[in-house]
Amino acid sequence: VSSWVNSYLLIEDSYFEGNLPRFGAAIEIEELDQKEVAVNNCTFYKNSGYSGVSINANANVKYLNLTNCTFDSNNFHGPQGAPTTGGMGAGITAGTSRKVPVTLEASDCVFKNNYGDNETGSVGAAVRLADCASGIITNCTFENNKATSIAGAIWIKSDSKVNITGCKFINNTAEYGGSIYMSKTLESPTVNIKKSIF
């Protein structure tokens, strides 16, 4: 599913398996002032790509809502741009380096067995929140996700505001930040974690 239009998008009760495009192997949402995207009761299984493998929500996507979705065994690998740039976000990539605000809200979702396999350093095995991307993540499970470089589960970049509540982080691995990794280029991210298990 690829959307490049100024509209609302709703995807429900769907199954995505074995898709191979470079970005957004299952769902690619790009540019052009996409107002709101809702994805409910969907499964993403064994998709493969470079960035935002299951869902890639790029610039100008104002709001991405996920409810009761499963991201299982998706694979991300590099190079996604330059030869030394690794893959990012086997589950979701939200936002870009252009610092356009995006809000990701995920509730009752499962991210498991997602992994990066490239030598150039995969990051954010389940979720990558780019600069200025906000996240509201509630009652989600992150289990057995693996990045070769940083953020076995969630990578949070500069000037992001993220609330994580009632989530479980189980056996996620990376060289740095087994579950969550926060990075800064200009402004530090703001992250609140409540009632969660690591």
C-alpha positions as CSV (number, residue, x, y, z in Angstrom):
1,V,0.0,0.0,0.0
2,S,1.5,3.3,-1.1
3,S,-0.2,6.7,-0.4
4,W,1.1,10.0,-1.8
5,V,-2.1,12.0,-1.5
6,N,-3.6,14.6,0.9
7,S,-6.2,12.4,2.6
8,Y,-7.1,10.1,5.4
9,L,-6.1,6.4,5.2
10,L,-7.7,3.5,7.1
11,I,-6.3,-0.1,7.0
12,E,-8.0,-2.8,9.0
13,D,-8.0,-6.6,9.4
14,S,-5.2,-7.1,6.9
15,Y,-2.1,-9.4,6.6
16,F,1.2,-8.4,5.0
17,E,3.8,-11.1,4.3
18,G,7.0,-11.3,2.4
19,N,7.0,-7.9,0.8
20,L,10.4,-6.7,-0.4
21,P,10.5,-3.0,-1.4
22,R,13.4,-0.8,-0.2
23,F,11.2,1.5,2.0
24,G,7.8,0.7,3.5
25,A,7.6,-2.9,2.2
26,A,4.0,-3.2,3.5
27,I,2.8,0.4,3.8
28,E,4.6,3.5,2.5
29,I,3.2,6.9,3.4
30,E,5.0,9.9,1.8
31,E,4.9,13.6,1.5
32,L,1.9,15.7,0.4
33,D,0.3,16.5,3.7
34,Q,-1.1,13.1,4.6
35,K,-3.5,14.1,7.4
36,E,-4.1,10.9,9.4
37,V,-3.4,7.2,9.0
38,A,-5.0,4.4,11.1
39,V,-3.9,0.8,11.0
40,N,-6.0,-1.6,13.1
41,N,-5.9,-5.4,13.7
42,C,-3.2,-6.0,11.1
43,T,-0.2,-8.4,11.0
44,F,3.2,-7.7,9.4
45,Y,5.2,-10.9,8.9
46,K,8.6,-11.5,7.3
47,N,8.7,-8.3,5.3
48,S,12.2,-7.1,4.3
49,G,13.7,-3.7,3.4
50,Y,16.0,-0.9,4.4
51,S,13.9,1.5,6.5
52,G,10.4,1.4,7.9
53,V,10.1,-2.1,6.6
54,S,6.5,-2.7,7.7
55,I,5.3,0.9,7.8
56,N,7.3,3.9,6.6
57,A,5.6,7.2,7.6
58,N,7.7,9.9,6.1
59,A,7.6,13.7,6.0
60,N,4.2,15.5,6.5
61,V,2.3,12.6,7.9
62,K,0.7,14.3,10.8
63,Y,-0.7,11.4,12.8
64,L,-0.2,7.6,12.6
65,N,-2.4,5.4,14.9
66,L,-1.8,1.7,15.3
67,T,-4.1,-0.5,17.4
68,N,-3.8,-4.3,18.0
69,C,-1.2,-4.9,15.3
70,T,1.6,-7.5,15.3
71,F,5.0,-7.0,13.7
72,D,6.8,-10.4,13.6
73,S,10.1,-11.5,12.0
74,N,10.6,-8.5,9.8
75,N,14.1,-8.0,8.6
76,F,15.9,-4.7,7.8
77,H,19.3,-4.3,6.2
78,G,21.6,-1.8,4.6
79,P,22.8,0.1,2.9
80,Q,19.6,2.2,2.8
81,G,21.4,5.2,1.3
82,A,25.2,5.5,1.3
83,P,27.1,2.2,1.5
84,T,27.9,2.8,5.1
85,T,24.3,3.6,6.2
86,G,22.6,0.7,8.0
87,G,18.9,-0.3,8.0
88,M,16.4,1.3,10.4
89,G,13.0,0.2,11.8
90,A,11.9,-3.3,10.9
91,G,8.5,-2.4,12.3
92,I,7.9,1.3,11.9
93,T,9.9,4.4,10.9
94,A,8.1,7.7,11.7
95,G,9.3,11.1,10.6
96,T,12.5,12.2,8.7
97,S,15.6,14.2,9.3
98,R,13.7,17.3,7.9
99,K,12.1,17.9,11.4
100,V,8.5,17.8,10.3
101,P,6.4,16.9,13.4
102,V,4.8,13.4,13.2
103,T,2.8,11.7,16.0
104,L,2.9,7.9,16.3
105,E,0.3,6.4,18.7
106,A,0.5,2.6,19.2
107,S,-1.6,0.6,21.6
108,D,-1.9,-3.1,22.3
109,C,0.7,-3.9,19.6
110,V,3.3,-6.7,19.6
111,F,6.8,-6.3,18.1
112,K,8.7,-9.6,18.2
113,N,11.6,-11.3,16.4
114,N,12.3,-8.3,14.2
115,Y,16.0,-8.0,13.3
116,G,18.8,-6.3,11.3
117,D,21.4,-8.3,9.6
118,N,23.7,-5.8,7.9
119,E,27.4,-5.2,8.7
120,T,27.0,-1.4,8.5
121,G,25.0,-1.2,11.7
122,S,21.2,-1.7,12.0
123,V,19.3,0.6,14.4
124,G,15.9,0.6,16.0
125,A,14.8,-3.0,15.4
126,A,11.1,-2.4,16.1
127,V,10.5,1.4,16.0
128,R,12.5,4.3,14.8
129,L,11.3,7.8,15.8
130,A,13.1,10.4,13.7
131,D,13.8,14.1,14.6
132,C,10.7,15.8,16.0
133,A,8.5,12.6,15.9
134,S,6.3,12.2,19.0
135,G,5.3,8.8,20.3
136,I,2.5,7.6,22.6
137,I,3.1,3.9,23.1
138,T,0.7,2.1,25.4
139,N,0.4,-1.6,26.5
140,C,2.7,-2.8,23.8
141,T,5.1,-5.8,23.9
142,F,8.6,-5.7,22.5
143,E,10.2,-9.2,22.5
144,N,13.3,-10.8,20.9
145,N,14.1,-7.9,18.6
146,K,17.7,-7.4,17.6
147,A,19.7,-4.5,16.1
148,T,23.4,-5.0,15.3
149,S,24.2,-1.4,16.4
150,I,21.8,0.6,18.5
151,A,18.3,0.2,19.9
152,G,17.1,-3.3,20.1
153,A,13.5,-2.1,20.3
154,I,13.0,1.7,20.0
155,W,15.4,4.4,18.7
156,I,14.3,7.9,19.7
157,K,16.1,10.9,18.0
158,S,16.5,14.6,18.7
159,D,13.6,16.8,19.9
160,S,11.2,13.9,20.1
161,K,8.6,13.7,22.8
162,V,7.7,10.1,23.8
163,N,5.4,8.6,26.4
164,I,5.7,4.9,27.1
165,T,3.1,3.3,29.4
166,G,2.4,-0.2,30.5
167,C,4.8,-1.8,28.0
168,K,6.9,-5.0,28.2
169,F,10.5,-5.1,26.9
170,I,11.8,-8.7,26.9
171,N,15.1,-10.0,25.6
172,N,15.7,-7.2,23.0
173,T,19.4,-6.8,22.1
174,A,21.8,-4.3,20.5
175,E,25.4,-3.2,21.0
176,Y,24.1,0.0,22.6
177,G,20.6,0.3,24.1
178,G,19.2,-3.2,24.3
179,S,15.6,-1.9,24.5
180,I,15.6,1.9,24.1
181,Y,18.3,4.3,22.7
182,M,18.0,8.1,22.8
183,S,20.3,10.2,20.6
184,K,20.9,14.0,20.3
185,T,22.0,16.1,17.4
186,L,20.5,19.5,18.5
187,E,17.8,19.2,21.2
188,S,17.6,16.2,23.5
189,P,14.4,14.0,23.3
190,T,11.9,14.0,26.2
191,V,10.9,10.5,27.2
192,N,8.5,9.5,30.0
193,I,8.3,5.7,30.9
194,K,5.6,4.5,33.3
195,K,4.4,1.1,34.6
196,S,6.6,-0.8,32.1
197,I,8.7,-3.9,32.5
198,F,12.2,-4.4,31.3
